[in-house]
Amino acid sequence: MTVRDIARIAGVSPSTVSIVLNNRAGVSDQTRKRVLELLDEYGYSSNRRGATVAKINGNICFLKYNDSGLIPEKNDNFISEIIDTVEVESRKLGYNLILTTVTSDTLEDTLKLVRSSQTMGVIFLGTCLHEKESRLLTNLNVPLVVIDNYLPSFNMNCVVMNNAEIVRQAVNYLYKIGHRKIGYVRSKVRINNFNERFAGFLGALDSHKLELIPDHLFSVLPGVSDSYEDMKAILDTHPELPGALVCDNDAIAIGAMRALKDAGLSVPEDISVMGFDDIVSASLIDTPLTTMRVHRVDIGKWAVKLLIDTIFNPHPNSVKIQTSGTLKVRSSTCQPSLLKREIPSVPAS
């Protein structure tokens, strides 16, 4: 039973139910009495003091979509911190959080179960979500907020970092300290976040009138070990490197730095490296990583706030919230060297 159901039974709008729940003025005594009776009947508690109120034993479902297994699981604590925040904020409001992992094979059946359950709302981790699977969410008919994916083609609530803006900030920093040849390390597994980051990179180069050099664009698998192996192979065939590299995420940056060091290069003296996310290990490695910090706690808090607002005040148009990032300067970047060393040749085995 949702707020919309209560409103339908009472013959009022969902906003009227919200007014009664929060003990605000604006409805007649008769309507207030009727709505309160229904709220009590279906297990809600009303607010006599104006504080936030939630359904007793109400459930919020957190669906973690992970089809490739390469992105959410291989990026350290990034996703877990969002989930922890969502759980804390949900419990503050009196909701239980039910966490379920789904894939493309199980998504449709899981959504059917959610529709038939008493779930108050859904927060959906959509990092790896593509258009085909996104269409399934349009018929959920349960209050929904997607996190970690902007879903530009869909009228869905979402909370996500402003990928393009944050990468622009990274390039601006590198430009400010003197870099003019800036390359990019992309993930071979393409998701919407990565596409937006690369678009931001291209836009930043253009705004600074910097040349895009195709040989300075590299593709690797995400994850530290995979990006290390791929970058190691790349270095065997690409002796010319830019003065700085921006990477799709921190895991890729850490793997790339290891490969660069194994090839005899010094980070940052020979080449600067920047990441994206600011995962825990970014500050703990031998050469702490300069990166753009994404505020995971903010994403989790905004997701819960937006979901609760959607539950109590349904509206036809979606709300898309983007959070900014913060530059974290560490040891993996510096002003470009006047002399660059070539990559030592690798002996044939």
matplotlib code that plots the C-alpha trace (Angstrom):
import matplotlib.pyplot as plt

x = [0.0, 1.5, 0.6, -1.0, -3.2, -4.2, -5.1, -7.1, -9.1, -9.7, -10.6, -8.0, -4.7, -1.3, -0.3, -3.3, -2.1, 1.4, -0.1, -1.9, 1.2, 3.2, 0.5, 0.3, -2.6, -4.5, -7.2, -10.6, -11.1, -13.3, -10.7, -7.9, -10.0, -10.7, -7.1, -5.8, -8.2, -6.9, -3.2, -3.8, -5.6, -2.7, 0.1, 1.3, 2.1, 1.2, 3.5, 2.2, 5.4, 6.3, 9.3, 9.9, 7.6, 7.8, 5.6, 6.2, 8.1, 8.0, 10.5, 12.7, 14.2, 17.8, 18.4, 22.0, 22.3, 25.6, 25.6, 29.2, 30.8, 33.6, 32.5, 30.8, 32.8, 36.2, 36.1, 37.0, 34.6, 32.8, 29.5, 29.5, 29.8, 26.7, 24.8, 25.8, 24.6, 21.3, 20.8, 21.6, 19.4, 16.5, 16.7, 16.7, 13.3, 12.0, 12.4, 14.0, 16.4, 16.2, 19.3, 19.0, 21.6, 20.1, 21.4, 19.9, 18.7, 16.8, 15.8, 12.4, 11.3, 12.7, 10.7, 7.5, 8.1, 8.7, 5.4, 3.5, 5.1, 4.4, 7.7, 7.4, 10.0, 13.1, 16.6, 18.3, 22.0, 22.2, 26.0, 25.9, 22.4, 21.9, 18.9, 17.3, 17.2, 16.3, 13.0, 11.9, 12.1, 9.6, 6.7, 7.7, 4.8, 6.6, 8.4, 11.9, 15.3, 18.2, 21.7, 25.0, 23.4, 21.9, 19.6, 19.3, 16.8, 14.3, 11.9, 13.3, 14.5, 18.2, 21.1, 24.6, 27.9, 28.3, 30.8, 31.5, 32.0, 34.3, 36.6, 36.7, 38.0, 40.7, 41.8, 41.7, 44.0, 46.5, 46.4, 46.9, 50.1, 51.5, 50.4, 49.6, 49.7, 47.0, 45.9, 43.1, 42.8, 39.3, 37.6, 36.9, 33.6, 31.5, 28.9, 27.1, 29.3, 32.4, 30.9, 30.0, 33.5, 35.2, 32.8, 33.9, 37.5, 37.0, 35.1, 37.9, 40.6, 38.5, 38.0, 41.8, 42.4, 44.5, 45.1, 43.4, 46.2, 44.7, 47.9, 47.3, 44.0, 44.3, 41.7, 42.0, 39.7, 38.5, 39.9, 43.5, 44.9, 43.2, 44.2, 47.8, 48.0, 46.4, 48.5, 51.6, 50.9, 50.2, 53.5, 55.3, 53.9, 53.5, 56.9, 55.5, 53.3, 51.6, 52.8, 49.7, 46.9, 43.3, 41.7, 38.1, 38.4, 40.9, 41.2, 42.3, 44.7, 46.3, 46.8, 48.2, 50.7, 52.0, 52.5, 54.3, 56.6, 57.3, 58.3, 60.9, 59.0, 58.6, 55.2, 54.9, 58.3, 58.0, 54.2, 51.4, 48.3, 44.9, 42.0, 38.3, 36.3, 38.9, 38.5, 40.2, 43.3, 43.9, 45.6, 47.3, 49.4, 53.2, 52.5, 49.2, 46.9, 45.7, 42.1, 38.6, 36.7, 33.0, 30.9, 29.3, 27.6, 25.9, 24.6, 23.2, 21.5, 20.0, 18.7, 16.8, 15.5, 14.3, 12.7, 10.8, 9.6, 8.4, 6.5, 4.7, 4.4, 4.2, 4.8, 4.8, 8.2, 11.5, 14.0, 17.7, 20.3, 24.0, 26.6, 30.0, 33.4, 36.4, 40.0, 42.4, 46.0, 48.5, 51.8, 50.9, 50.9, 53.3, 54.4, 55.6, 59.3, 61.4, 63.0, 61.0, 62.6, 61.6, 60.2, 63.0, 62.6, 61.4, 63.7, 62.1, 61.4]
y = [0.0, 3.3, 6.9, 7.0, 4.0, 5.8, 8.9, 6.8, 5.1, 8.4, 10.2, 12.9, 13.8, 12.3, 15.8, 15.9, 12.7, 14.2, 17.3, 15.1, 13.0, 16.1, 17.7, 20.8, 23.2, 23.2, 20.4, 20.3, 18.6, 16.0, 15.1, 15.1, 12.7, 10.4, 10.3, 9.7, 6.7, 5.2, 5.8, 4.1, 1.2, 0.6, 0.9, 4.5, 6.9, 10.6, 13.4, 15.6, 17.7, 18.2, 15.8, 13.3, 10.3, 7.0, 3.9, 1.6, -1.5, 0.0, -1.4, 0.3, -2.0, -1.4, -3.2, -3.5, -4.2, -5.8, -7.5, -7.4, -8.0, -5.6, -2.2, -2.1, -5.0, -3.8, -0.2, -0.7, 1.0, 3.3, 1.5, 0.1, 3.6, 4.7, 1.6, 2.2, 5.8, 4.8, 2.2, 4.7, 7.4, 5.0, 3.7, 7.2, 7.6, 4.3, 2.2, -1.2, -1.5, -4.7, -5.3, -7.5, -8.0, -8.5, -9.2, -8.9, -12.4, -11.8, -8.2, -8.7, -11.3, -9.2, -6.2, -8.3, -9.3, -5.7, -4.6, -7.3, -6.6, -3.9, -2.1, 1.6, 2.5, 1.4, 2.8, 1.2, 1.1, 1.6, 1.9, -0.8, -0.2, 0.0, 1.1, -2.3, -2.9, 0.7, 0.3, -2.4, 0.2, 2.5, 0.1, -0.5, 1.7, 2.0, 5.2, 4.9, 6.6, 5.4, 6.2, 6.3, 6.7, 9.8, 7.9, 10.9, 9.1, 8.3, 10.2, 8.7, 10.2, 9.9, 11.0, 10.8, 12.7, 15.3, 13.2, 15.7, 18.7, 16.7, 15.6, 19.1, 20.1, 17.5, 18.7, 22.3, 21.4, 19.7, 22.6, 25.1, 23.3, 23.4, 20.3, 20.7, 17.1, 15.2, 11.7, 9.5, 5.9, 4.5, 1.4, -1.2, -1.9, 1.1, 2.5, 5.8, 7.4, 6.6, 8.0, 11.2, 11.5, 11.1, 13.7, 16.0, 15.3, 16.2, 19.3, 20.4, 19.9, 22.0, 24.8, 25.0, 24.6, 21.5, 18.9, 15.5, 13.0, 9.6, 7.8, 9.3, 7.5, 4.1, 1.4, -1.1, -3.4, -1.8, -3.0, -2.7, -6.0, -6.0, -2.4, -3.2, -6.1, -4.1, -1.0, -3.2, -4.6, -1.0, 0.2, -2.4, -0.8, 2.9, 4.4, 8.0, 9.1, 12.4, 14.4, 13.5, 10.9, 11.2, 7.8, 6.7, 5.8, 5.2, 1.5, 2.0, 4.8, 2.6, -0.3, 2.0, 3.6, 0.1, -0.7, 2.7, 2.1, -1.5, 0.0, 2.1, 5.4, 7.6, 8.9, 11.9, 13.0, 11.4, 11.3, 12.5, 10.4, 11.4, 9.2, 9.7, 8.7, 8.9, 5.3, 4.4, 2.8, 6.0, 7.6, 4.4, 3.3, 4.0, 7.1, 8.5, 9.2, 12.7, 12.3, 13.8, 12.9, 11.9, 12.5, 9.2, 10.1, 13.0, 10.7, 8.3, 11.1, 12.8, 9.4, 8.8, 12.3, 12.2, 8.8, 9.9, 13.0, 10.9, 8.5, 11.3, 13.8, 11.8, 14.0, 13.1, 14.8, 13.3, 15.0, 14.5, 15.5, 15.8, 16.3, 18.0, 16.6, 17.9, 17.9, 15.9, 16.7, 14.1, 12.7, 11.3, 14.7, 17.6, 20.2, 18.6, 17.8, 19.7, 16.4, 13.2, 9.8, 7.2, 3.9, 1.4, -1.4, -4.7, -7.6, -10.4, -13.5]
z = [0.0, -1.1, -0.5, -3.9, -2.9, 0.3, -1.8, -4.2, -1.5, 0.3, -2.9, -2.5, -4.2, -3.0, -1.9, 0.4, 2.1, 2.4, 4.1, 6.6, 7.2, 8.0, 10.1, 7.9, 7.3, 4.1, 4.3, 6.0, 9.4, 7.7, 5.1, 7.6, 9.8, 6.9, 5.8, 9.3, 9.7, 6.5, 7.5, 10.8, 9.1, 6.7, 9.2, 8.8, 11.6, 11.3, 12.4, 15.3, 15.4, 11.8, 11.8, 9.0, 9.1, 7.5, 7.3, 10.2, 8.8, 5.4, 2.9, 0.3, -2.2, -3.4, -6.7, -7.6, -11.3, -12.2, -15.6, -16.6, -13.2, -14.2, -13.1, -9.6, -8.2, -9.3, -8.2, -4.6, -2.1, -4.4, -4.6, -1.1, 0.3, -1.6, -0.4, 3.2, 3.0, 1.5, 4.3, 7.1, 5.6, 5.0, 8.6, 10.0, 8.3, 9.5, 6.4, 6.1, 3.1, 1.1, -1.0, -4.1, -6.9, -10.4, -13.9, -17.3, -17.0, -13.7, -14.0, -15.6, -13.0, -10.1, -11.3, -11.4, -7.8, -6.8, -8.4, -6.6, -3.2, -0.6, -1.5, -0.9, -3.5, -5.4, -5.5, -8.5, -9.0, -12.8, -13.4, -16.1, -17.3, -21.0, -23.1, -23.5, -19.7, -18.9, -20.9, -18.4, -15.6, -17.3, -16.4, -12.8, -11.4, -8.1, -7.0, -8.4, -8.3, -10.4, -9.2, -11.0, -14.5, -16.0, -18.4, -20.8, -23.0, -20.2, -18.0, -14.8, -11.5, -11.1, -9.0, -10.5, -10.6, -13.3, -15.3, -18.0, -15.7, -13.4, -16.2, -17.5, -14.0, -14.3, -17.6, -16.4, -13.6, -15.9, -18.2, -15.4, -14.2, -17.8, -19.6, -23.3, -24.5, -22.5, -23.3, -22.1, -20.9, -21.6, -20.4, -23.1, -21.2, -22.2, -19.8, -19.8, -17.1, -19.2, -22.3, -20.5, -19.1, -22.5, -23.9, -21.1, -22.0, -25.6, -24.7, -22.3, -25.0, -27.4, -24.9, -24.3, -28.1, -27.5, -30.2, -29.8, -30.8, -31.6, -30.5, -27.0, -26.6, -25.0, -24.2, -21.3, -19.3, -16.1, -12.8, -11.5, -12.7, -16.1, -16.8, -15.8, -18.2, -21.1, -20.5, -20.3, -23.7, -25.1, -23.8, -25.9, -29.1, -28.2, -27.2, -27.5, -24.7, -23.7, -20.8, -18.8, -18.8, -17.6, -16.8, -16.8, -13.1, -10.3, -10.8, -14.4, -13.3, -10.6, -13.1, -15.7, -13.3, -12.3, -16.0, -16.6, -13.7, -14.9, -18.3, -16.6, -16.4, -13.4, -12.3, -12.3, -13.5, -16.9, -17.1, -14.9, -14.2, -13.0, -11.9, -11.2, -8.1, -5.2, -4.0, -0.7, -2.3, -4.4, -1.4, -0.1, -3.1, -3.4, -5.5, -4.2, -7.0, -8.0, -8.8, -8.8, -5.7, -6.3, -3.2, -2.7, 0.6, -1.2, -3.9, -1.3, 0.7, -2.4, -3.7, -0.5, -0.3, -3.9, -3.4, -0.3, -2.1, -5.0, -2.7, -0.9, -3.8, -7.1, -10.2, -13.9, -14.7, -13.6, -11.5, -12.4, -9.8, -10.7, -8.0, -8.5, -7.8, -5.8, -7.0, -4.8, -5.7, -4.6, -5.9, -9.4, -11.1, -11.5, -14.0, -17.3, -17.5, -20.1, -21.2, -21.6, -21.6, -24.1, -23.0, -22.7, -25.2, -23.8, -24.6, -26.7, -24.6]

ax = plt.figure().add_subplot(projection="3d")
ax.plot(x, y, z, "-o")
ax.set_aspect("equal")
plt.show()
